[in-house]
């Protein structure tokens, strides 16, 4: 899989509704939610793109609005092990929030 340009897009109503319904953000009051939205950005990711690689330092969490993401890990022998297929409404890379 090649790295391709990831296009930044506007935070539209559909995206904001998906963010508001995210389980991680539901407990937030309006002021805290507004702070999250101020820091958020949306990106259109083409198919078959590597978003990040195993062992990479992460500083973001991701919410899937449409499409799907395959989380995989490579074995020492180079074999692909699919950990999960994530769908709209799901988040990933949450450990970045807690890793300091």
Backbone atoms as SQL, in Angstrom:
CREATE TABLE atoms (id INTEGER PRIMARY KEY, chain TEXT, resi INTEGER, resn TEXT, atom TEXT, x REAL, y REAL, z REAL);
INSERT INTO atoms VALUES
  (1, 'A', 1, 'UNK', 'N', 0.834, -1.184, 0.000),
  (2, 'A', 1, 'UNK', 'CA', 0.000, 0.000, 0.000),
  (3, 'A', 1, 'UNK', 'C', 0.874, 1.240, 0.000),
  (4, 'A', 2, 'UNK', 'N', 0.541, 2.159, -0.799),
  (5, 'A', 2, 'UNK', 'CA', 1.322, 3.384, -0.925),
  (6, 'A', 2, 'UNK', 'C', 0.745, 4.486, -0.056),
  (7, 'A', 3, 'UNK', 'N', 1.597, 5.420, 0.260),
  (8, 'A', 3, 'UNK', 'CA', 1.122, 6.623, 0.940),
  (9, 'A', 3, 'UNK', 'C', 0.630, 7.577, -0.130),
  (10, 'A', 4, 'UNK', 'N', -0.575, 8.109, 0.060),
  (11, 'A', 4, 'UNK', 'CA', -1.132, 9.070, -0.886),
  (12, 'A', 4, 'UNK', 'C', -1.551, 10.313, -0.120),
  (13, 'A', 5, 'UNK', 'N', -1.802, 11.354, -0.853),
  (14, 'A', 5, 'UNK', 'CA', -2.242, 12.608, -0.252),
  (15, 'A', 5, 'UNK', 'C', -3.582, 12.413, 0.449),
  (16, 'A', 6, 'UNK', 'N', -3.664, 12.880, 1.687),
  (17, 'A', 6, 'UNK', 'CA', -4.906, 12.827, 2.443),
  (18, 'A', 6, 'UNK', 'C', -5.484, 14.231, 2.432),
  (19, 'A', 7, 'UNK', 'N', -6.694, 14.351, 1.920),
  (20, 'A', 7, 'UNK', 'CA', -7.336, 15.650, 1.712),
  (21, 'A', 7, 'UNK', 'C', -8.072, 16.110, 2.958),
  (22, 'A', 8, 'UNK', 'N', -7.777, 17.330, 3.414),
  (23, 'A', 8, 'UNK', 'CA', -8.494, 17.927, 4.536),
  (24, 'A', 8, 'UNK', 'C', -9.830, 18.456, 4.028),
  (25, 'A', 9, 'UNK', 'N', -10.907, 18.218, 4.789),
  (26, 'A', 9, 'UNK', 'CA', -12.235, 18.670, 4.382),
  (27, 'A', 9, 'UNK', 'C', -12.886, 19.463, 5.516),
  (28, 'A', 10, 'UNK', 'N', -13.951, 20.153, 5.188),
  (29, 'A', 10, 'UNK', 'CA', -14.666, 20.998, 6.144),
  (30, 'A', 10, 'UNK', 'C', -15.447, 20.156, 7.148),
  (31, 'A', 11, 'UNK', 'N', -15.491, 20.638, 8.399),
  (32, 'A', 11, 'UNK', 'CA', -16.318, 19.991, 9.420),
  (33, 'A', 11, 'UNK', 'C', -17.772, 20.369, 9.162),
  (34, 'A', 12, 'UNK', 'N', -18.470, 19.572, 8.386),
  (35, 'A', 12, 'UNK', 'CA', -19.861, 19.883, 8.039),
  (36, 'A', 12, 'UNK', 'C', -20.820, 19.295, 9.077),
  (37, 'A', 13, 'UNK', 'N', -22.106, 19.509, 8.869),
  (38, 'A', 13, 'UNK', 'CA', -23.131, 19.062, 9.812),
  (39, 'A', 13, 'UNK', 'C', -23.059, 17.552, 10.050),
  (40, 'A', 14, 'UNK', 'N', -22.907, 16.772, 9.007),
  (41, 'A', 14, 'UNK', 'CA', -22.861, 15.314, 9.132),
  (42, 'A', 14, 'UNK', 'C', -21.694, 14.881, 10.009),
  (43, 'A', 15, 'UNK', 'N', -20.545, 15.493, 9.787),
  (44, 'A', 15, 'UNK', 'CA', -19.361, 15.153, 10.580),
  (45, 'A', 15, 'UNK', 'C', -19.560, 15.573, 12.033),
  (46, 'A', 16, 'UNK', 'N', -20.078, 16.780, 12.244),
  (47, 'A', 16, 'UNK', 'CA', -20.294, 17.253, 13.613),
  (48, 'A', 16, 'UNK', 'C', -21.303, 16.374, 14.354),
  (49, 'A', 17, 'UNK', 'N', -22.318, 15.899, 13.667),
  (50, 'A', 17, 'UNK', 'CA', -23.287, 14.990, 14.293),
  (51, 'A', 17, 'UNK', 'C', -22.617, 13.667, 14.670),
  (52, 'A', 18, 'UNK', 'N', -21.741, 13.176, 13.817),
  (53, 'A', 18, 'UNK', 'CA', -21.015, 11.938, 14.119),
  (54, 'A', 18, 'UNK', 'C', -20.106, 12.141, 15.330),
  (55, 'A', 19, 'UNK', 'N', -19.456, 13.288, 15.396),
  (56, 'A', 19, 'UNK', 'CA', -18.590, 13.595, 16.537),
  (57, 'A', 19, 'UNK', 'C', -19.434, 13.673, 17.810),
  (58, 'A', 20, 'UNK', 'N', -20.583, 14.344, 17.736),
  (59, 'A', 20, 'UNK', 'CA', -21.439, 14.501, 18.915),
  (60, 'A', 20, 'UNK', 'C', -21.950, 13.152, 19.408),
  (61, 'A', 21, 'UNK', 'N', -22.175, 12.203, 18.518),
  (62, 'A', 21, 'UNK', 'CA', -22.699, 10.900, 18.926),
  (63, 'A', 21, 'UNK', 'C', -21.595, 9.924, 19.355),
  (64, 'A', 22, 'UNK', 'N', -20.345, 10.332, 19.247),
  (65, 'A', 22, 'UNK', 'CA', -19.218, 9.479, 19.648),
  (66, 'A', 22, 'UNK', 'C', -19.302, 9.178, 21.142),
  (67, 'A', 23, 'UNK', 'N', -19.198, 7.920, 21.507),
  (68, 'A', 23, 'UNK', 'CA', -19.327, 7.484, 22.893),
  (69, 'A', 23, 'UNK', 'C', -18.324, 8.201, 23.806),
  (70, 'A', 24, 'UNK', 'N', -17.117, 8.428, 23.324),
  (71, 'A', 24, 'UNK', 'CA', -16.107, 9.101, 24.137),
  (72, 'A', 24, 'UNK', 'C', -16.480, 10.543, 24.467),
  (73, 'A', 25, 'UNK', 'N', -17.269, 11.180, 23.597),
  (74, 'A', 25, 'UNK', 'CA', -17.568, 12.601, 23.760),
  (75, 'A', 25, 'UNK', 'C', -18.944, 12.877, 24.327),
  (76, 'A', 26, 'UNK', 'N', -19.796, 11.879, 24.403),
  (77, 'A', 26, 'UNK', 'CA', -21.157, 12.084, 24.897),
  (78, 'A', 26, 'UNK', 'C', -21.222, 12.684, 26.301),
  (79, 'A', 27, 'UNK', 'N', -20.311, 12.342, 27.215),
  (80, 'A', 27, 'UNK', 'CA', -20.398, 12.921, 28.562),
  (81, 'A', 27, 'UNK', 'C', -20.029, 14.411, 28.640),
  (82, 'A', 28, 'UNK', 'N', -19.455, 14.961, 27.587),
  (83, 'A', 28, 'UNK', 'CA', -18.998, 16.351, 27.637),
  (84, 'A', 28, 'UNK', 'C', -20.159, 17.338, 27.628),
  (85, 'A', 29, 'UNK', 'N', -20.018, 18.405, 28.407),
  (86, 'A', 29, 'UNK', 'CA', -21.009, 19.488, 28.322),
  (87, 'A', 29, 'UNK', 'C', -20.717, 20.301, 27.059),
  (88, 'A', 30, 'UNK', 'N', -21.575, 21.251, 26.747),
  (89, 'A', 30, 'UNK', 'CA', -21.453, 22.008, 25.495),
  (90, 'A', 30, 'UNK', 'C', -20.129, 22.766, 25.385),
  (91, 'A', 31, 'UNK', 'N', -19.656, 23.344, 26.481),
  (92, 'A', 31, 'UNK', 'CA', -18.396, 24.107, 26.445),
  (93, 'A', 31, 'UNK', 'C', -17.210, 23.194, 26.149),
  (94, 'A', 32, 'UNK', 'N', -17.160, 22.049, 26.810),
  (95, 'A', 32, 'UNK', 'CA', -16.069, 21.100, 26.578),
  (96, 'A', 32, 'UNK', 'C', -16.146, 20.527, 25.168),
  (97, 'A', 33, 'UNK', 'N', -17.361, 20.237, 24.713),
  (98, 'A', 33, 'UNK', 'CA', -17.525, 19.724, 23.356),
  (99, 'A', 33, 'UNK', 'C', -17.055, 20.763, 22.338),
  (100, 'A', 34, 'UNK', 'N', -17.366, 22.025, 22.557),
  (101, 'A', 34, 'UNK', 'CA', -16.930, 23.096, 21.653),
  (102, 'A', 34, 'UNK', 'C', -15.406, 23.164, 21.589),
  (103, 'A', 35, 'UNK', 'N', -14.735, 22.916, 22.710),
  (104, 'A', 35, 'UNK', 'CA', -13.265, 22.906, 22.716),
  (105, 'A', 35, 'UNK', 'C', -12.729, 21.770, 21.854),
  (106, 'A', 36, 'UNK', 'N', -13.358, 20.617, 21.956),
  (107, 'A', 36, 'UNK', 'CA', -12.944, 19.480, 21.128),
  (108, 'A', 36, 'UNK', 'C', -13.125, 19.815, 19.652),
  (109, 'A', 37, 'UNK', 'N', -14.269, 20.377, 19.305),
  (110, 'A', 37, 'UNK', 'CA', -14.539, 20.729, 17.909),
  (111, 'A', 37, 'UNK', 'C', -13.530, 21.754, 17.401),
  (112, 'A', 38, 'UNK', 'N', -13.132, 22.690, 18.244),
  (113, 'A', 38, 'UNK', 'CA', -12.123, 23.682, 17.840),
  (114, 'A', 38, 'UNK', 'C', -10.803, 23.031, 17.471),
  (115, 'A', 39, 'UNK', 'N', -10.480, 21.911, 18.107),
  (116, 'A', 39, 'UNK', 'CA', -9.221, 21.213, 17.841),
  (117, 'A', 39, 'UNK', 'C', -9.348, 20.159, 16.744),
  (118, 'A', 40, 'UNK', 'N', -10.577, 19.801, 16.406),
  (119, 'A', 40, 'UNK', 'CA', -10.818, 18.708, 15.461),
  (120, 'A', 40, 'UNK', 'C', -10.589, 19.144, 14.019),
  (121, 'A', 41, 'UNK', 'N', -10.257, 18.182, 13.199),
  (122, 'A', 41, 'UNK', 'CA', -10.195, 18.399, 11.759),
  (123, 'A', 41, 'UNK', 'C', -10.630, 17.101, 11.073),
  (124, 'A', 42, 'UNK', 'N', -11.198, 17.260, 9.905),
  (125, 'A', 42, 'UNK', 'CA', -11.691, 16.117, 9.136),
  (126, 'A', 42, 'UNK', 'C', -10.810, 15.915, 7.919),
  (127, 'A', 43, 'UNK', 'N', -10.631, 14.660, 7.571),
  (128, 'A', 43, 'UNK', 'CA', -9.837, 14.332, 6.394),
  (129, 'A', 43, 'UNK', 'C', -10.521, 13.240, 5.598),
  (130, 'A', 44, 'UNK', 'N', -10.450, 13.386, 4.296),
  (131, 'A', 44, 'UNK', 'CA', -10.936, 12.360, 3.368),
  (132, 'A', 44, 'UNK', 'C', -9.741, 11.481, 3.053),
  (133, 'A', 45, 'UNK', 'N', -9.823, 10.214, 3.409),
  (134, 'A', 45, 'UNK', 'CA', -8.699, 9.298, 3.213),
  (135, 'A', 45, 'UNK', 'C', -9.039, 8.338, 2.076),
  (136, 'A', 46, 'UNK', 'N', -8.241, 8.333, 1.019),
  (137, 'A', 46, 'UNK', 'CA', -8.505, 7.405, -0.094),
  (138, 'A', 46, 'UNK', 'C', -8.327, 5.949, 0.357),
  (139, 'A', 47, 'UNK', 'N', -8.898, 5.029, -0.377),
  (140, 'A', 47, 'UNK', 'CA', -8.763, 3.610, -0.065),
  (141, 'A', 47, 'UNK', 'C', -7.329, 3.122, -0.169),
  (142, 'A', 48, 'UNK', 'N', -7.021, 2.082, 0.576),
  (143, 'A', 48, 'UNK', 'CA', -5.715, 1.420, 0.546),
  (144, 'A', 48, 'UNK', 'C', -4.552, 2.350, 0.849),
  (145, 'A', 49, 'UNK', 'N', -4.739, 3.214, 1.849),
  (146, 'A', 49, 'UNK', 'CA', -3.692, 4.124, 2.286),
  (147, 'A', 49, 'UNK', 'C', -3.268, 3.730, 3.697),
  (148, 'A', 50, 'UNK', 'N', -1.985, 3.786, 3.952),
  (149, 'A', 50, 'UNK', 'CA', -1.481, 3.547, 5.299),
  (150, 'A', 50, 'UNK', 'C', -1.623, 4.846, 6.073),
  (151, 'A', 51, 'UNK', 'N', -2.440, 4.830, 7.108),
  (152, 'A', 51, 'UNK', 'CA', -2.668, 6.020, 7.922),
  (153, 'A', 51, 'UNK', 'C', -1.514, 6.232, 8.890),
  (154, 'A', 52, 'UNK', 'N', -1.091, 5.160, 9.551),
  (155, 'A', 52, 'UNK', 'CA', 0.106, 5.183, 10.388),
  (156, 'A', 52, 'UNK', 'C', 0.606, 3.753, 10.509),
  (157, 'A', 53, 'UNK', 'N', 1.870, 3.623, 10.876),
  (158, 'A', 53, 'UNK', 'CA', 2.486, 2.307, 10.940),
  (159, 'A', 53, 'UNK', 'C', 2.708, 1.872, 12.381),
  (160, 'A', 54, 'UNK', 'N', 2.816, 0.576, 12.544),
  (161, 'A', 54, 'UNK', 'CA', 3.068, -0.035, 13.838),
  (162, 'A', 54, 'UNK', 'C', 4.261, 0.639, 14.505),
  (163, 'A', 55, 'UNK', 'N', 4.110, 1.029, 15.771),
  (164, 'A', 55, 'UNK', 'CA', 5.203, 1.649, 16.514),
  (165, 'A', 55, 'UNK', 'C', 5.289, 3.156, 16.375),
  (166, 'A', 56, 'UNK', 'N', 4.469, 3.738, 15.507),
  (167, 'A', 56, 'UNK', 'CA', 4.512, 5.193, 15.303),
  (168, 'A', 56, 'UNK', 'C', 3.970, 5.907, 16.540),
  (169, 'A', 57, 'UNK', 'N', 4.558, 7.051, 16.851),
  (170, 'A', 57, 'UNK', 'CA', 4.040, 7.885, 17.933),
  (171, 'A', 57, 'UNK', 'C', 2.748, 8.540, 17.439),
  (172, 'A', 58, 'UNK', 'N', 1.693, 8.456, 18.234),
  (173, 'A', 58, 'UNK', 'CA', 0.400, 9.013, 17.835),
  (174, 'A', 58, 'UNK', 'C', 0.024, 10.160, 18.756),
  (175, 'A', 59, 'UNK', 'N', -0.611, 11.169, 18.181),
  (176, 'A', 59, 'UNK', 'CA', -1.062, 12.308, 18.987),
  (177, 'A', 59, 'UNK', 'C', -2.528, 12.627, 18.722),
  (178, 'A', 60, 'UNK', 'N', -3.205, 11.779, 17.972),
  (179, 'A', 60, 'UNK', 'CA', -4.608, 12.008, 17.615),
  (180, 'A', 60, 'UNK', 'C', -5.423, 10.763, 17.897),
  (181, 'A', 61, 'UNK', 'N', -6.725, 10.989, 18.090),
  (182, 'A', 61, 'UNK', 'CA', -7.656, 9.871, 18.032),
  (183, 'A', 61, 'UNK', 'C', -8.461, 10.062, 16.760),
  (184, 'A', 62, 'UNK', 'N', -9.017, 8.993, 16.263),
  (185, 'A', 62, 'UNK', 'CA', -9.721, 9.020, 14.993),
  (186, 'A', 62, 'UNK', 'C', -11.137, 8.517, 15.183),
  (187, 'A', 63, 'UNK', 'N', -12.075, 9.176, 14.526),
  (188, 'A', 63, 'UNK', 'CA', -13.475, 8.774, 14.496),
  (189, 'A', 63, 'UNK', 'C', -13.835, 8.513, 13.042),
  (190, 'A', 64, 'UNK', 'N', -14.368, 7.349, 12.774),
  (191, 'A', 64, 'UNK', 'CA', -14.763, 7.008, 11.407),
  (192, 'A', 64, 'UNK', 'C', -16.171, 7.533, 11.170),
  (193, 'A', 65, 'UNK', 'N', -16.331, 8.371, 10.157),
  (194, 'A', 65, 'UNK', 'CA', -17.631, 8.929, 9.802),
  (195, 'A', 65, 'UNK', 'C', -18.266, 8.099, 8.697),
  (196, 'A', 66, 'UNK', 'N', -17.483, 7.661, 7.736),
  (197, 'A', 66, 'UNK', 'CA', -17.976, 6.785, 6.679),
  (198, 'A', 66, 'UNK', 'C', -16.843, 5.881, 6.228),
  (199, 'A', 67, 'UNK', 'N', -17.209, 4.776, 5.629),
  (200, 'A', 67, 'UNK', 'CA', -16.201, 3.830, 5.167),
  (201, 'A', 67, 'UNK', 'C', -15.783, 2.885, 6.277),
  (202, 'A', 68, 'UNK', 'N', -14.577, 2.357, 6.179),
  (203, 'A', 68, 'UNK', 'CA', -14.059, 1.410, 7.160),
  (204, 'A', 68, 'UNK', 'C', -12.543, 1.517, 7.213),
  (205, 'A', 69, 'UNK', 'N', -11.991, 1.098, 8.329),
  (206, 'A', 69, 'UNK', 'CA', -10.541, 1.081, 8.532),
  (207, 'A', 69, 'UNK', 'C', -10.157, -0.326, 8.993),
  (208, 'A', 70, 'UNK', 'N', -9.122, -0.858, 8.391),
  (209, 'A', 70, 'UNK', 'CA', -8.609, -2.156, 8.828),
  (210, 'A', 70, 'UNK', 'C', -7.383, -1.905, 9.702),
  (211, 'A', 71, 'UNK', 'N', -7.459, -2.368, 10.960),
  (212, 'A', 71, 'UNK', 'CA', -6.305, -2.305, 11.846),
  (213, 'A', 71, 'UNK', 'C', -5.576, -3.629, 11.739),
  (214, 'A', 72, 'UNK', 'N', -4.306, -3.561, 11.427),
  (215, 'A', 72, 'UNK', 'CA', -3.539, -4.783, 11.260),
  (216, 'A', 72, 'UNK', 'C', -2.179, -4.636, 11.912),
  (217, 'A', 73, 'UNK', 'N', -1.565, -5.751, 12.166),
  (218, 'A', 73, 'UNK', 'CA', -0.228, -5.799, 12.737),
  (219, 'A', 73, 'UNK', 'C', 0.554, -6.828, 11.924),
  (220, 'A', 74, 'UNK', 'N', 1.820, -6.573, 11.755),
  (221, 'A', 74, 'UNK', 'CA', 2.671, -7.521, 11.050),
  (222, 'A', 74, 'UNK', 'C', 3.427, -8.376, 12.058),
  (223, 'A', 75, 'UNK', 'N', 3.481, -9.667, 11.797),
  (224, 'A', 75, 'UNK', 'CA', 4.242, -10.579, 12.650),
  (225, 'A', 75, 'UNK', 'C', 5.725, -10.390, 12.351),
  (226, 'A', 76, 'UNK', 'N', 6.609, -10.896, 13.203),
  (227, 'A', 76, 'UNK', 'CA', 8.049, -10.808, 12.911),
  (228, 'A', 76, 'UNK', 'C', 8.416, -11.432, 11.560),
  (229, 'A', 77, 'UNK', 'N', 7.608, -12.407, 11.116),
  (230, 'A', 77, 'UNK', 'CA', 7.858, -13.046, 9.815),
  (231, 'A', 77, 'UNK', 'C', 7.290, -12.225, 8.661),
  (232, 'A', 78, 'UNK', 'N', 6.568, -11.123, 8.975),
  (233, 'A', 78, 'UNK', 'CA', 6.002, -10.274, 7.934),
  (234, 'A', 78, 'UNK', 'C', 4.587, -10.629, 7.539),
  (235, 'A', 79, 'UNK', 'N', 3.972, -11.571, 8.260),
  (236, 'A', 79, 'UNK', 'CA', 2.591, -11.960, 7.969),
  (237, 'A', 79, 'UNK', 'C', 1.625, -10.936, 8.550),
  (238, 'A', 80, 'UNK', 'N', 0.552, -10.657, 7.808),
  (239, 'A', 80, 'UNK', 'CA', -0.467, -9.705, 8.248),
  (240, 'A', 80, 'UNK', 'C', -1.445, -10.373, 9.193),
  (241, 'A', 81, 'UNK', 'N', -1.681, -9.730, 10.329),
  (242, 'A', 81, 'UNK', 'CA', -2.691, -10.188, 11.283),
  (243, 'A', 81, 'UNK', 'C', -3.706, -9.059, 11.425),
  (244, 'A', 82, 'UNK', 'N', -4.952, -9.286, 10.958),
  (245, 'A', 82, 'UNK', 'CA', -6.002, -8.275, 11.062),
  (246, 'A', 82, 'UNK', 'C', -6.513, -8.278, 12.495),
  (247, 'A', 83, 'UNK', 'N', -6.404, -7.114, 13.157),
  (248, 'A', 83, 'UNK', 'CA', -6.867, -6.975, 14.534),
  (249, 'A', 83, 'UNK', 'C', -8.343, -6.628, 14.609),
  (250, 'A', 84, 'UNK', 'N', -8.792, -5.801, 13.661),
  (251, 'A', 84, 'UNK', 'CA', -10.184, -5.362, 13.684),
  (252, 'A', 84, 'UNK', 'C', -10.502, -4.633, 12.385),
  (253, 'A', 85, 'UNK', 'N', -11.758, -4.644, 12.015),
  (254, 'A', 85, 'UNK', 'CA', -12.280, -3.809, 10.937),
  (255, 'A', 85, 'UNK', 'C', -13.239, -2.834, 11.618),
  (256, 'A', 86, 'UNK', 'N', -12.944, -1.549, 11.529),
  (257, 'A', 86, 'UNK', 'CA', -13.739, -0.531, 12.208),
  (258, 'A', 86, 'UNK', 'C', -14.670, 0.149, 11.222),
  (259, 'A', 87, 'UNK', 'N', -15.862, 0.462, 11.697),
  (260, 'A', 87, 'UNK', 'CA', -16.927, 1.028, 10.872),
  (261, 'A', 87, 'UNK', 'C', -17.337, 2.410, 11.398),
  (262, 'A', 88, 'UNK', 'N', -18.217, 3.105, 10.670),
  (263, 'A', 88, 'UNK', 'CA', -18.662, 4.436, 11.109),
  (264, 'A', 88, 'UNK', 'C', -19.172, 4.441, 12.556),
  (265, 'A', 89, 'UNK', 'N', -18.771, 5.492, 13.268),
  (266, 'A', 89, 'UNK', 'CA', -19.144, 5.648, 14.671),
  (267, 'A', 89, 'UNK', 'C', -18.105, 5.113, 15.633),
  (268, 'A', 90, 'UNK', 'N', -17.160, 4.346, 15.124),
  (269, 'A', 90, 'UNK', 'CA', -16.126, 3.789, 15.982),
  (270, 'A', 90, 'UNK', 'C', -14.892, 4.692, 15.987),
  (271, 'A', 91, 'UNK', 'N', -14.169, 4.632, 17.096),
  (272, 'A', 91, 'UNK', 'CA', -12.930, 5.401, 17.233),
  (273, 'A', 91, 'UNK', 'C', -11.755, 4.441, 17.335),
  (274, 'A', 92, 'UNK', 'N', -10.559, 4.971, 17.080),
  (275, 'A', 92, 'UNK', 'CA', -9.350, 4.184, 17.302),
  (276, 'A', 92, 'UNK', 'C', -8.188, 5.109, 17.621),
  (277, 'A', 93, 'UNK', 'N', -7.123, 4.522, 18.136),
  (278, 'A', 93, 'UNK', 'CA', -5.912, 5.218, 18.584),
  (279, 'A', 93, 'UNK', 'C', -6.165, 6.030, 19.856),
  (280, 'A', 94, 'UNK', 'N', -7.149, 5.608, 20.642),
  (281, 'A', 94, 'UNK', 'CA', -7.463, 6.305, 21.886),
  (282, 'A', 94, 'UNK', 'C', -6.308, 6.282, 22.872),
  (283, 'A', 95, 'UNK', 'N', -5.431, 5.308, 22.775),
  (284, 'A', 95, 'UNK', 'CA', -4.290, 5.226, 23.687),
  (285, 'A', 95, 'UNK', 'C', -3.439, 6.495, 23.629),
  (286, 'A', 96, 'UNK', 'N', -3.491, 7.216, 22.509),
  (287, 'A', 96, 'UNK', 'CA', -2.761, 8.475, 22.381),
  (288, 'A', 96, 'UNK', 'C', -3.218, 9.482, 23.431),
  (289, 'A', 97, 'UNK', 'N', -4.476, 9.401, 23.865),
  (290, 'A', 97, 'UNK', 'CA', -4.982, 10.305, 24.893),
  (291, 'A', 97, 'UNK', 'C', -4.325, 10.058, 26.239),
  (292, 'A', 98, 'UNK', 'N', -3.946, 8.820, 26.494),
  (293, 'A', 98, 'UNK', 'CA', -3.495, 8.441, 27.815),
  (294, 'A', 98, 'UNK', 'C', -1.996, 8.174, 27.901),
  (295, 'A', 99, 'UNK', 'N', -1.296, 8.244, 26.783),
  (296, 'A', 99, 'UNK', 'CA', 0.126, 7.881, 26.776),
  (297, 'A', 99, 'UNK', 'C', 1.045, 9.044, 27.139),
  (298, 'A', 100, 'UNK', 'N', 0.478, 10.253, 27.272),
  (299, 'A', 100, 'UNK', 'CA', 1.293, 11.411, 27.624),
  (300, 'A', 100, 'UNK', 'C', 2.057, 11.882, 26.435);
